[in-house]
Amino acid sequence: MADVADGRAGTDVHRGPLLSFAEEHARRLAYPAERYDKEAHRLLRVAEKRLGESEYLAADFYSIADIAFWPHCASVERFGASLDAYPNIERWFALVGKRPAVKRAVAIIDKVRIETAA
């Protein structure tokens, strides 16, 4: 055990390559991460504009477009983003979130997250 604690067990041999790999990986992923972040915000701006003109995304009534888009908005915080800059989306998100089917789906998702985290 003492060998492991003071680095003589050979585990430190991999630190250099690991750090090099991590730095290279971060550099290579910087462009796609930035690109997809910009694209996500572009799409949010499109939705924001549309929801300034209509109560729902595709029409003046709830549709499959709302069903499909709501989960994306529900997960923006998991990716370090926020809907604060999109007041029309926030209004719409709250409106759709009040629907009984959405409440049931969220409850199921929350239950699965709790069960899989344990």
KOLKE-186451 format. One record per atom (N, C-alpha, C): residue in one letter; chain; atom name; x, y, z. Coordinates in Angstrom, 2 decimals. Example, Ala and Ser with C-alpha at 12.3 -4.5 7.8 and 13.67 -1.06 7.14 Angstrom:
# KOLKE-186451
a,A,N,13.19,-5.69,7.80
a,A,CA,12.30,-4.50,7.80
a,A,C,13.20,-3.30,7.80
s,A,N,12.85,-2.25,7.08
s,A,CA,13.67,-1.06,7.14
s,A,C,12.90,0.03,7.87
//
This chain:
# KOLKE-186451
m,A,N,0.82,-1.20,0.00
m,A,CA,0.00,0.00,0.00
m,A,C,0.85,1.25,0.00
a,A,N,1.96,1.21,0.70
a,A,CA,2.83,2.38,0.75
a,A,C,3.33,2.72,-0.65
d,A,N,3.59,1.69,-1.47
d,A,CA,4.05,1.94,-2.83
d,A,C,3.02,2.73,-3.64
v,A,N,1.76,2.42,-3.45
v,A,CA,0.70,3.13,-4.15
v,A,C,0.61,4.56,-3.66
a,A,N,0.68,4.74,-2.35
a,A,CA,0.53,6.06,-1.75
a,A,C,1.64,7.02,-2.17
d,A,N,2.87,6.52,-2.31
d,A,CA,3.95,7.45,-2.65
d,A,C,4.33,7.41,-4.13
g,A,N,3.54,6.72,-4.96
g,A,CA,3.75,6.76,-6.40
g,A,C,4.71,5.73,-6.94
r,A,N,5.24,4.81,-6.12
r,A,CA,6.20,3.82,-6.61
r,A,C,5.55,2.63,-7.28
a,A,N,4.21,2.58,-7.29
a,A,CA,3.53,1.42,-7.86
a,A,C,3.43,1.50,-9.38
g,A,N,3.94,2.55,-9.96
g,A,CA,3.93,2.66,-11.41
g,A,C,2.72,3.37,-11.97
t,A,N,1.78,3.76,-11.12
t,A,CA,0.57,4.41,-11.63
t,A,C,0.86,5.81,-12.15
d,A,N,1.88,6.47,-11.65
d,A,CA,2.18,7.83,-12.08
d,A,C,2.77,7.87,-13.49
v,A,N,3.20,6.74,-14.01
v,A,CA,3.76,6.67,-15.36
v,A,C,2.73,7.13,-16.38
h,A,N,1.46,6.93,-16.10
h,A,CA,0.41,7.26,-17.06
h,A,C,-0.07,8.70,-16.95
r,A,N,0.37,9.43,-15.95
r,A,CA,-0.11,10.80,-15.78
r,A,C,0.27,11.70,-16.94
g,A,N,1.51,11.63,-17.39
g,A,CA,1.96,12.49,-18.49
g,A,C,1.13,12.27,-19.75
p,A,N,1.06,11.02,-20.24
p,A,CA,0.24,10.77,-21.43
p,A,C,-1.24,11.12,-21.21
l,A,N,-1.73,10.87,-20.00
l,A,CA,-3.12,11.19,-19.72
l,A,C,-3.37,12.68,-19.83
l,A,N,-2.48,13.48,-19.26
l,A,CA,-2.63,14.93,-19.35
l,A,C,-2.51,15.40,-20.79
s,A,N,-1.57,14.84,-21.53
s,A,CA,-1.43,15.20,-22.94
s,A,C,-2.69,14.87,-23.71
f,A,N,-3.22,13.67,-23.46
f,A,CA,-4.45,13.26,-24.12
f,A,C,-5.59,14.19,-23.76
a,A,N,-5.72,14.52,-22.47
a,A,CA,-6.81,15.39,-22.02
a,A,C,-6.71,16.76,-22.67
e,A,N,-5.50,17.31,-22.75
e,A,CA,-5.32,18.63,-23.37
e,A,C,-5.66,18.58,-24.86
e,A,N,-5.18,17.55,-25.55
e,A,CA,-5.46,17.41,-26.98
e,A,C,-6.96,17.19,-27.21
h,A,N,-7.56,16.36,-26.37
h,A,CA,-8.99,16.08,-26.47
h,A,C,-9.80,17.36,-26.28
a,A,N,-9.43,18.15,-25.29
a,A,CA,-10.13,19.42,-25.03
a,A,C,-9.97,20.37,-26.22
r,A,N,-8.76,20.42,-26.80
r,A,CA,-8.53,21.29,-27.95
r,A,C,-9.37,20.85,-29.14
r,A,N,-9.39,19.55,-29.40
r,A,CA,-10.16,19.04,-30.53
r,A,C,-11.66,19.21,-30.34
l,A,N,-12.11,19.13,-29.10
l,A,CA,-13.54,19.26,-28.84
l,A,C,-13.99,20.71,-28.71
a,A,N,-13.07,21.63,-28.62
a,A,CA,-13.45,23.04,-28.47
a,A,C,-14.27,23.52,-29.68
y,A,N,-13.82,23.21,-30.89
y,A,CA,-14.56,23.67,-32.06
y,A,C,-15.97,23.08,-32.13
p,A,N,-16.15,21.75,-32.05
p,A,CA,-17.52,21.24,-32.13
p,A,C,-18.40,21.72,-30.98
a,A,N,-17.83,21.84,-29.79
a,A,CA,-18.63,22.32,-28.66
a,A,C,-19.10,23.74,-28.91
e,A,N,-18.20,24.58,-29.38
e,A,CA,-18.56,25.98,-29.67
e,A,C,-19.58,26.04,-30.81
r,A,N,-19.37,25.24,-31.84
r,A,CA,-20.28,25.23,-32.99
r,A,C,-21.70,24.84,-32.58
y,A,N,-21.83,23.77,-31.81
y,A,CA,-23.15,23.29,-31.42
y,A,C,-23.79,24.21,-30.39
d,A,N,-22.99,24.86,-29.57
d,A,CA,-23.53,25.85,-28.64
d,A,C,-24.13,27.02,-29.42
k,A,N,-23.40,27.49,-30.42
k,A,CA,-23.91,28.59,-31.25
k,A,C,-25.17,28.16,-31.99
e,A,N,-25.18,26.95,-32.51
e,A,CA,-26.36,26.46,-33.24
e,A,C,-27.56,26.33,-32.31
a,A,N,-27.33,25.84,-31.09
a,A,CA,-28.43,25.73,-30.12
a,A,C,-29.03,27.10,-29.83
h,A,N,-28.18,28.10,-29.64
h,A,CA,-28.69,29.45,-29.36
h,A,C,-29.38,30.05,-30.59
r,A,N,-28.88,29.72,-31.77
r,A,CA,-29.55,30.19,-32.99
r,A,C,-30.97,29.63,-33.06
l,A,N,-31.10,28.33,-32.77
l,A,CA,-32.42,27.71,-32.80
l,A,C,-33.32,28.26,-31.70
l,A,N,-32.76,28.56,-30.54
l,A,CA,-33.55,29.18,-29.48
l,A,C,-34.04,30.57,-29.90
r,A,N,-33.19,31.31,-30.62
r,A,CA,-33.63,32.63,-31.12
r,A,C,-34.77,32.49,-32.13
v,A,N,-34.70,31.48,-32.97
v,A,CA,-35.80,31.23,-33.93
v,A,C,-37.09,30.91,-33.17
a,A,N,-37.00,30.02,-32.20
a,A,CA,-38.18,29.67,-31.40
a,A,C,-38.69,30.87,-30.62
e,A,N,-37.78,31.66,-30.07
e,A,CA,-38.16,32.86,-29.31
e,A,C,-38.98,33.81,-30.19
k,A,N,-38.49,34.01,-31.41
k,A,CA,-39.21,34.91,-32.34
k,A,C,-40.60,34.35,-32.65
r,A,N,-40.64,33.07,-32.97
r,A,CA,-41.93,32.44,-33.30
r,A,C,-42.90,32.52,-32.13
l,A,N,-42.42,32.26,-30.92
l,A,CA,-43.30,32.28,-29.76
l,A,C,-43.69,33.70,-29.36
g,A,N,-43.06,34.69,-29.94
g,A,CA,-43.51,36.07,-29.78
g,A,C,-44.69,36.37,-30.69
e,A,N,-44.91,35.51,-31.67
e,A,CA,-46.00,35.69,-32.64
e,A,C,-47.17,34.74,-32.40
s,A,N,-46.92,33.67,-31.66
s,A,CA,-47.92,32.63,-31.50
s,A,C,-47.81,32.02,-30.10
e,A,N,-48.93,31.54,-29.59
e,A,CA,-48.91,30.92,-28.26
e,A,C,-48.10,29.63,-28.24
y,A,N,-48.14,28.89,-29.35
y,A,CA,-47.41,27.63,-29.47
y,A,C,-46.47,27.69,-30.66
l,A,N,-45.63,26.70,-30.81
l,A,CA,-44.59,26.75,-31.84
l,A,C,-45.10,26.69,-33.28
a,A,N,-45.86,25.67,-33.62
a,A,CA,-46.21,25.47,-35.02
a,A,C,-47.55,26.09,-35.41
a,A,N,-48.38,26.35,-34.43
a,A,CA,-49.72,26.84,-34.71
a,A,C,-50.25,27.57,-33.47
d,A,N,-51.48,27.99,-33.52
d,A,CA,-52.09,28.63,-32.36
d,A,C,-52.67,27.59,-31.40
f,A,N,-52.30,26.34,-31.61
f,A,CA,-52.75,25.27,-30.72
f,A,C,-51.55,24.34,-30.45
y,A,N,-51.64,23.59,-29.38
y,A,CA,-50.62,22.63,-28.96
y,A,C,-50.47,21.56,-30.03
s,A,N,-49.22,21.26,-30.40
s,A,CA,-48.99,20.28,-31.46
s,A,C,-47.74,19.45,-31.17
i,A,N,-47.44,18.56,-32.09
i,A,CA,-46.27,17.70,-31.96
i,A,C,-44.99,18.53,-31.88
a,A,N,-44.97,19.70,-32.47
a,A,CA,-43.79,20.57,-32.39
a,A,C,-43.50,20.94,-30.93
d,A,N,-44.56,21.25,-30.18
d,A,CA,-44.40,21.59,-28.77
d,A,C,-43.96,20.38,-27.96
i,A,N,-44.54,19.24,-28.28
i,A,CA,-44.19,17.99,-27.60
i,A,C,-42.71,17.67,-27.82
a,A,N,-42.23,17.88,-29.04
a,A,CA,-40.85,17.55,-29.37
a,A,C,-39.85,18.54,-28.81
f,A,N,-40.22,19.81,-28.74
f,A,CA,-39.27,20.85,-28.33
f,A,C,-39.18,21.00,-26.81
w,A,N,-40.25,20.72,-26.09
w,A,CA,-40.28,20.94,-24.65
w,A,C,-39.15,20.22,-23.90
p,A,N,-38.87,18.94,-24.18
p,A,CA,-37.79,18.27,-23.45
p,A,C,-36.42,18.93,-23.66
h,A,N,-36.19,19.49,-24.83
h,A,CA,-34.92,20.18,-25.08
h,A,C,-34.78,21.38,-24.16
c,A,N,-35.86,22.12,-24.03
c,A,CA,-35.84,23.29,-23.15
c,A,C,-35.72,22.87,-21.69
a,A,N,-36.29,21.74,-21.35
a,A,CA,-36.23,21.25,-19.97
a,A,C,-34.81,20.87,-19.58
s,A,N,-33.97,20.59,-20.55
s,A,CA,-32.62,20.10,-20.24
s,A,C,-31.53,21.14,-20.45
v,A,N,-31.85,22.38,-20.80
v,A,CA,-30.79,23.35,-21.10
v,A,C,-29.86,23.59,-19.92
e,A,N,-30.37,23.56,-18.71
e,A,CA,-29.52,23.80,-17.54
e,A,C,-28.50,22.70,-17.33
r,A,N,-28.82,21.50,-17.75
r,A,CA,-27.86,20.39,-17.65
r,A,C,-26.63,20.65,-18.50
f,A,N,-26.76,21.53,-19.49
f,A,CA,-25.66,21.84,-20.40
f,A,C,-25.06,23.21,-20.13
g,A,N,-25.39,23.76,-18.96
g,A,CA,-24.82,25.04,-18.58
g,A,C,-25.46,26.24,-19.25
a,A,N,-26.63,26.07,-19.80
a,A,CA,-27.32,27.17,-20.48
a,A,C,-28.51,27.62,-19.63
s,A,N,-29.24,28.59,-20.14
s,A,CA,-30.39,29.13,-19.43
s,A,C,-31.38,29.67,-20.44
l,A,N,-32.63,29.69,-20.04
l,A,CA,-33.67,30.29,-20.89
l,A,C,-33.94,31.75,-20.51
d,A,N,-33.15,32.29,-19.59
d,A,CA,-33.39,33.66,-19.11
d,A,C,-33.45,34.70,-20.22
a,A,N,-32.67,34.51,-21.25
a,A,CA,-32.63,35.48,-22.35
a,A,C,-33.77,35.29,-23.35
y,A,N,-34.65,34.34,-23.07
y,A,CA,-35.72,33.99,-24.00
y,A,C,-37.07,34.03,-23.29
p,A,N,-37.62,35.21,-23.04
p,A,CA,-38.86,35.31,-22.26
p,A,C,-40.06,34.63,-22.92
n,A,N,-40.14,34.64,-24.24
n,A,CA,-41.25,33.97,-24.91
n,A,C,-41.16,32.45,-24.73
i,A,N,-39.94,31.92,-24.78
i,A,CA,-39.76,30.49,-24.55
i,A,C,-40.08,30.16,-23.10
e,A,N,-39.67,31.00,-22.17
e,A,CA,-40.00,30.76,-20.76
e,A,C,-41.51,30.72,-20.54
r,A,N,-42.23,31.65,-21.15
r,A,CA,-43.70,31.68,-21.04
r,A,C,-44.29,30.39,-21.60
w,A,N,-43.86,30.03,-22.79
w,A,CA,-44.34,28.82,-23.45
w,A,C,-43.97,27.57,-22.64
f,A,N,-42.74,27.52,-22.13
f,A,CA,-42.27,26.38,-21.35
f,A,C,-43.16,26.17,-20.13
a,A,N,-43.51,27.25,-19.44
a,A,CA,-44.39,27.15,-18.27
a,A,C,-45.79,26.70,-18.69
l,A,N,-46.28,27.24,-19.79
l,A,CA,-47.61,26.88,-20.30
l,A,C,-47.68,25.38,-20.63
v,A,N,-46.73,24.90,-21.39
v,A,CA,-46.71,23.49,-21.78
v,A,C,-46.46,22.61,-20.54
g,A,N,-45.62,23.09,-19.64
g,A,CA,-45.31,22.32,-18.43
g,A,C,-46.50,22.09,-17.52
k,A,N,-47.56,22.87,-17.68
k,A,CA,-48.77,22.71,-16.86
k,A,C,-49.69,21.61,-17.39
r,A,N,-49.42,21.13,-18.58
r,A,CA,-50.29,20.11,-19.16
r,A,C,-50.17,18.79,-18.39
p,A,N,-51.29,18.11,-18.13
p,A,CA,-51.26,16.87,-17.36
p,A,C,-50.30,15.81,-17.92
a,A,N,-50.27,15.65,-19.23
a,A,CA,-49.39,14.63,-19.82
a,A,C,-47.92,14.98,-19.60
v,A,N,-47.59,16.26,-19.66
v,A,CA,-46.21,16.68,-19.42
v,A,C,-45.84,16.43,-17.96
k,A,N,-46.76,16.75,-17.05
k,A,CA,-46.51,16.50,-15.63
k,A,C,-46.28,15.01,-15.37
r,A,N,-47.07,14.15,-16.01
r,A,CA,-46.89,12.71,-15.83
r,A,C,-45.53,12.26,-16.38
a,A,N,-45.16,12.77,-17.54
a,A,CA,-43.87,12.40,-18.14
a,A,C,-42.71,12.84,-17.27
v,A,N,-42.78,14.05,-16.73
v,A,CA,-41.72,14.56,-15.87
v,A,C,-41.61,13.70,-14.60
a,A,N,-42.74,13.31,-14.04
a,A,CA,-42.72,12.46,-12.85
a,A,C,-42.05,11.12,-13.14
i,A,N,-42.33,10.55,-14.29
i,A,CA,-41.70,9.27,-14.68
i,A,C,-40.20,9.45,-14.85
i,A,N,-39.80,10.51,-15.52
i,A,CA,-38.37,10.78,-15.74
i,A,C,-37.67,10.99,-14.41
d,A,N,-38.26,11.77,-13.53
d,A,CA,-37.67,12.00,-12.21
d,A,C,-37.52,10.69,-11.44
k,A,N,-38.53,9.84,-11.50
k,A,CA,-38.47,8.54,-10.81
k,A,C,-37.34,7.68,-11.37
v,A,N,-37.20,7.64,-12.67
v,A,CA,-36.12,6.85,-13.30
v,A,C,-34.77,7.41,-12.90
r,A,N,-34.62,8.72,-12.89
r,A,CA,-33.33,9.33,-12.48
r,A,C,-32.98,8.96,-11.05
i,A,N,-33.96,9.00,-10.18
i,A,CA,-33.72,8.65,-8.78
i,A,C,-33.33,7.18,-8.66
e,A,N,-34.05,6.31,-9.36
e,A,CA,-33.76,4.88,-9.29
e,A,C,-32.41,4.54,-9.87
t,A,N,-32.03,5.18,-10.96
t,A,CA,-30.74,4.86,-11.58
t,A,C,-29.57,5.49,-10.85
a,A,N,-29.84,6.55,-10.09
a,A,CA,-28.75,7.19,-9.32
a,A,C,-28.40,6.39,-8.07
a,A,N,-29.34,5.59,-7.61
a,A,CA,-29.12,4.83,-6.37
a,A,C,-28.24,3.63,-6.58
//
